[in-house]
Amino acid sequence: MRPKTFRSYSQLARLHLIPALGHIRLARLQPEDVEGFLRRRAQAGLSPRTCQYLRAVLRCALNRAIKKGMLARNVAALADPPRVVRSEVKSLTPDQARTFLASIQTHRLYPLVAVAVSCGMRQGEILGLRWADVDLERGVLRVRHALERLEKRWELVEPKSEKSRRAIKLPATLLPILRAHRTTQRERRLVAGGKWQETGFVFTTRHGTPLDGCTLNRDVKCLLQAAGLPSLNFHALRHSCATLLLAQGVPARVVMEILGHSDIRLTLNTYSHVIEQLQDAAAAKIDAVLWGEA
């Protein structure tokens, strides 16, 4: 488990599960206890998504108990999960994406944003991208790690899932952008002199250290606002890449591989609104094939 995930699950157990359910003996724990616990947490203000995570952590723990012969059934799995209304993902339209890129061509974050919009990488994957993972001759980028901030230190961790470890073919226009960025970074290294910290990362501060995700998120929002576009967070750039690909007719299976989703159902469910829009085009095409003029 990634360190950040472990810390999150530990907090859920320490702050919620143990205080509310820890006094109940395993053999006496019932699905009704779990459902009541989740209902009270929701009434206390926790989001449905957090309640889902609480149920998932408890289910995982009880599965361990079953493997050790301490339980015969998993009551967390039997309990009804909290209902989560999936909100439509926010992304840039093709025109908005072009406007945004054109408006920041001279900004230091232009190469990073160009990678985010065209490759659909997660923020941690982009921050953890190293030059050793980028082959500009073949035009291929390999996602091998993600960068996470733990306490006050940076740490390279495994990607989110096995499918997240992937190779992405770079758009031709992106190659000279990255070459120019590499040259600029070398010039910054010379200017920084002894203050430069060599990390091998593609995107760094002026001293070579990793970029901060929160600061990056804030900067992207400001740049979008300055361009007269909706103020979206950094993750919306990944969504924008996916919706642009699907809107251009790229098969969902290919989009899944580019994004590093572990299951194609995740891709289809997350971008269902785009799939629905494509049905109009699909209907028109089948109409032309079957009843159109020869």
C-alpha positions in Angstrom: 0.0 0.0 0.0 1.3 3.5 -0.8 2.3 5.5 2.3 -0.3 8.2 1.7 -3.0 5.6 1.4 -1.8 3.8 4.5 -1.9 7.1 6.5 -5.4 7.8 5.2 -6.8 4.4 6.2 -5.1 4.5 9.6 -6.8 7.9 10.3 -10.2 6.4 9.3 -9.6 3.5 11.7 -8.3 5.7 14.6 -10.8 8.5 14.3 -14.0 6.7 13.4 -14.0 2.9 13.3 -12.3 2.1 16.6 -14.2 4.7 18.7 -17.6 3.7 17.3 -17.3 0.0 16.8 -14.2 -1.1 18.7 -16.1 -2.1 21.9 -18.2 -4.7 20.0 -16.9 -8.2 20.1 -16.3 -9.6 16.6 -18.8 -12.5 16.9 -21.5 -10.0 17.9 -20.9 -7.4 15.2 -24.0 -7.3 12.9 -24.7 -5.6 9.5 -27.1 -3.4 11.3 -24.3 -2.1 13.5 -22.3 -1.1 10.4 -25.2 0.5 8.7 -26.1 2.5 11.8 -22.5 3.6 12.2 -22.4 4.8 8.6 -25.7 6.6 9.0 -24.5 8.4 12.1 -21.2 9.4 10.4 -23.2 10.8 7.4 -25.5 12.7 9.8 -22.4 14.1 11.5 -21.3 15.7 8.2 -19.0 13.1 6.6 -19.3 12.9 2.8 -20.8 9.8 1.2 -17.4 9.1 -0.3 -15.7 9.1 3.1 -18.4 6.8 4.4 -17.7 4.5 1.5 -14.0 4.4 2.5 -14.9 3.7 6.1 -16.9 0.6 5.0 -14.1 -0.5 2.7 -11.5 -0.3 5.4 -13.7 -2.2 7.8 -14.5 -4.8 5.1 -10.8 -5.3 4.5 -10.1 -5.7 8.2 -12.9 -8.3 8.6 -11.7 -10.2 5.6 -8.4 -10.6 7.5 -10.4 -11.9 10.5 -12.1 -14.5 8.3 -8.8 -15.7 6.9 -7.6 -16.2 10.5 -10.7 -18.2 11.4 -12.0 -15.5 13.8 -15.2 -14.9 11.8 -17.5 -16.8 9.5 -18.9 -13.9 7.5 -18.1 -10.3 6.7 -20.8 -8.1 8.0 -19.3 -5.0 6.4 -19.8 -6.6 3.0 -23.4 -7.5 3.9 -24.2 -4.0 5.1 -25.8 -1.7 2.5 -23.2 0.9 1.3 -24.0 4.6 1.5 -25.4 6.0 -1.8 -23.0 8.2 -3.7 -24.3 10.4 -6.4 -21.6 10.6 -9.1 -21.0 14.1 -10.1 -20.1 14.9 -13.7 -16.4 15.4 -14.2 -15.3 19.0 -15.0 -13.0 19.4 -17.9 -12.0 21.9 -20.7 -13.7 21.8 -24.1 -11.4 21.5 -27.1 -11.6 25.3 -27.7 -11.0 26.0 -24.1 -8.0 23.7 -24.0 -6.5 25.4 -27.1 -7.2 28.9 -25.6 -5.5 27.9 -22.3 -2.4 26.5 -23.9 -2.1 29.5 -26.2 -2.4 31.9 -23.2 0.5 30.4 -21.2 3.0 29.7 -24.0 5.6 31.9 -22.3 4.8 30.8 -18.8 7.2 28.5 -16.9 4.4 26.0 -16.4 3.5 25.7 -20.1 5.5 22.4 -20.6 4.0 20.8 -17.5 0.4 21.8 -18.5 1.0 20.6 -22.0 2.0 17.2 -20.7 -1.0 17.1 -18.4 -3.6 18.0 -21.1 -2.1 15.8 -23.8 -1.1 12.7 -21.7 -3.7 12.6 -19.0 -1.2 11.9 -16.2 -2.1 12.2 -12.5 -0.5 15.1 -10.6 1.8 12.8 -8.6 2.9 11.0 -11.8 3.9 14.3 -13.4 5.7 15.6 -10.4 7.6 12.3 -10.1 8.5 12.1 -13.8 12.2 11.9 -14.4 14.2 12.6 -17.5 15.3 9.0 -17.4 11.6 8.1 -18.0 11.4 10.3 -21.2 12.7 9.1 -24.5 12.4 12.1 -26.8 14.0 10.2 -29.7 11.3 7.6 -29.8 8.6 9.9 -28.5 7.7 7.7 -25.5 7.1 8.6 -21.9 7.1 5.9 -19.2 5.2 6.2 -15.9 7.1 4.3 -13.3 6.6 6.3 -10.1 4.5 9.0 -8.4 5.8 11.7 -6.1 4.1 12.1 -2.7 4.9 14.4 0.2 5.0 12.6 3.5 5.2 14.8 6.5 8.1 17.2 5.4 9.8 15.0 2.9 9.3 13.9 -0.7 9.1 10.3 -1.6 8.9 8.4 -4.8 6.2 5.7 -4.5 4.7 3.0 -6.7 2.0 4.1 -9.1 -1.6 3.9 -8.0 -2.1 0.4 -9.5 -0.4 -2.1 -11.8 -2.1 -0.6 -14.8 -0.8 2.9 -13.8 2.7 1.7 -14.7 2.5 2.4 -18.4 4.1 3.8 -21.6 2.5 6.8 -23.3 3.2 7.8 -26.9 3.9 11.5 -26.9 2.1 13.8 -29.5 4.6 15.1 -32.0 4.1 18.8 -31.1 5.0 18.0 -27.5 8.5 16.8 -28.3 10.0 20.2 -29.2 8.3 21.7 -26.2 10.0 19.2 -23.9 13.4 19.6 -25.6 13.2 23.4 -25.1 12.2 22.8 -21.5 15.2 20.6 -20.9 17.5 23.3 -22.4 15.9 25.9 -20.1 16.3 23.7 -17.1 20.0 23.2 -17.8 20.4 27.0 -18.0 18.6 27.4 -14.7 21.1 24.9 -13.2 24.0 27.0 -14.3 22.4 30.1 -12.9 21.6 28.4 -9.5 25.2 27.1 -9.2 25.7 25.5 -5.8 22.1 26.0 -4.8 20.9 23.6 -7.4 19.8 20.1 -6.1 20.0 17.5 -8.7 16.9 15.3 -8.5 16.5 14.2 -12.1 12.9 15.4 -12.2 11.5 16.9 -15.4 9.6 19.6 -13.6 11.3 21.3 -10.7 11.7 24.6 -8.9 14.4 27.0 -9.9 16.7 25.2 -7.5 16.0 21.7 -8.9 13.7 20.6 -6.0 10.3 19.0 -6.5 7.3 21.2 -7.2 4.6 21.4 -4.5 1.3 19.9 -5.5 -0.9 22.4 -3.6 1.0 25.4 -5.1 0.7 23.9 -8.5 -3.0 23.4 -8.1 -3.4 27.1 -7.1 -1.2 28.3 -9.9 -3.2 26.4 -12.5 -6.5 27.9 -11.2 -5.0 31.4 -11.4 -3.8 30.8 -15.0 -7.2 29.5 -16.0 -8.9 32.6 -14.5 -6.4 34.9 -16.2 -7.3 33.3 -19.5 -11.0 33.9 -18.9 -11.7 30.2 -18.4 -13.5 28.2 -15.6 -11.4 28.0 -12.4 -10.7 24.2 -12.3 -8.3 22.3 -10.3 -5.2 20.5 -11.7 -7.0 17.1 -11.9 -9.4 18.6 -14.4 -6.5 18.6 -16.9 -6.4 14.8 -16.7 -10.2 14.7 -17.3 -9.8 17.1 -20.2 -7.4 14.8 -21.9 -9.8 11.9 -21.5 -12.8 13.7 -22.8 -10.8 15.2 -25.7 -9.6 11.7 -26.7 -13.1 10.1 -26.4 -14.7 13.0 -28.3 -12.2 12.4 -31.2 -13.4 8.8 -31.4 -10.4 7.2 -29.7 -11.6 3.8 -28.4 -12.4 3.6 -24.6 -9.9 0.8 -24.3 -7.1 2.9 -25.6 -8.1 5.9 -23.4 -8.1 3.5 -20.4 -4.5 2.5 -21.2 -3.4 6.1 -21.6 -4.9 7.1 -18.3 -3.7 4.0 -16.4 -7.2 2.9 -15.2 -7.2 -0.5 -13.7 -10.6 -1.4 -15.2 -12.4 -0.2 -18.3 -15.6 0.2 -16.3 -13.9 3.0 -14.4 -13.2 4.8 -17.7 -16.8 4.2 -19.0 -18.4 5.3 -15.8 -16.3 8.3 -15.2 -16.8 9.7 -18.7 -20.3 8.3 -19.4 -21.4 11.8 -20.4 -19.0 11.8 -23.3 -19.9 8.3 -24.3 -23.6 9.3 -24.5 -22.7 12.3 -26.7 -20.9 9.9 -29.1 -24.0 7.8 -29.5 -25.5 10.5 -31.7 -22.5 10.3 -34.1 -22.7 6.5 -33.9 -26.4 6.5 -34.8 -25.8 8.8 -37.7 -23.0 6.5 -39.0 -25.1 3.4 -38.9 -28.0 5.3 -40.5 -25.7 6.3 -43.4 -24.4 2.7 -43.8 -27.8 1.0 -43.8 -30.1 3.6 -45.4 -27.9 6.3 -46.9 -27.4 6.7 -50.6 -24.9 4.4 -52.2 
